[in-house]
Amino acid sequence: MEQSLLLVIDVQNDFVNENTRHVLKKIDDLVKSQKYDDVVTQFINNLKRLIGQDNVINGVIE
């Protein structure tokens, strides 16, 4: 049996603006379409790599 997955990566309120707002509606429509067996979201935090800190946990410098 084949299954389908909707994977949504790194959607954050801080990055929503007039140029990206339309993407939220598309994601919402896809989720509500019930075409997918599973919906997975993932926040990717590259702050550790960008600033060279080893003590970054969930975007917060500890």
Order of alpha helices (4+ residues) and beta strands (2+ residues): beta-alpha-beta-alpha-beta-beta
